[in-house]
Amino acid sequence: MFLDAAKLYNIELTKAIMVGDNITDMTASISAGIRNNYLVKPNLSKEKLSNKFKFTIKENLLSVTREISNLLY
């Protein structure tokens, strides 16, 4: 899905930002080459989240938007 959207809309996935609420969202986006990944309110405990994947865990969507806006400006 990410690869199709990238091709259709000319998105450079290495510069894209993914926000998801499930570990499978992170797995898919990382597999597609997306480097900026945010997991919001995961339904797994932090102990069960293997951070072999690179993603940031946030409590809510507002905290994600604040961090992204800080990166952009």
C-alpha positions as a printed Julia matrix, in Angstrom:
73×3 Matrix{Float64}:
  0.0    0.0    0.0
  2.8    2.46   0.9
  4.71   1.65  -2.27
  1.62   2.11  -4.45
  0.81   5.47  -2.83
  4.42   6.61  -3.16
  4.42   5.84  -6.84
  0.99   7.36  -7.49
  1.6   10.59  -5.52
  5.36  10.89  -6.01
  6.15  10.52  -2.3
  9.73  10.01  -1.17
  9.2    7.39   1.51
 12.53   8.02   3.23
 11.24  11.52   4.04
  7.67  10.48   4.88
  6.14  10.37   8.37
  3.95   7.48   9.52
  1.63   7.63  12.52
 -0.07   4.41  13.57
 -1.7    2.79  16.57
 -0.57  -0.79  16.08
  2.78  -2.53  15.88
  1.79  -3.89  12.47
  1.56  -0.29  11.22
  5.18   0.21  12.26
  6.3   -3.04  10.68
  4.67  -2.15   7.37
  6.0    1.41   7.24
  9.53   0.41   8.2
  9.46  -2.34   5.58
  8.45   0.28   3.01
 11.46   2.43   3.93
  9.7    5.08   6.02
 12.17   6.35   8.61
  9.96   8.6   10.79
  7.47   6.35  12.57
  5.25   7.16  15.54
  3.28   4.6   17.48
  0.41   6.22  19.39
 -0.98   4.58  22.53
  0.21   1.09  21.75
 -1.96  -1.76  22.93
  1.17  -3.65  24.02
  3.28  -3.07  27.09
  6.66  -1.46  26.5
  8.27  -4.7   27.65
  6.62  -6.55  24.75
  7.69  -3.95  22.2
 10.99  -5.03  20.78
 12.75  -1.89  19.67
 14.64  -3.67  16.94
 12.4   -1.44  14.87
 13.03   2.27  15.06
  9.9    4.13  16.08
  8.85   6.63  18.68
  6.09   5.84  21.16
  3.75   8.72  22.05
  0.81   8.92  24.43
 -1.53  10.74  22.04
 -1.81  12.31  18.6
 -1.31  15.83  19.93
  2.16  14.93  21.22
  3.02  13.53  17.79
  1.91  16.69  16.0
  3.92  18.84  18.4
  7.06  16.81  17.79
  6.58  16.84  14.02
  6.02  20.6   13.97
  9.23  21.05  15.99
 11.1   19.01  13.38
  9.71  21.11  10.54
 10.31  24.57  12.0
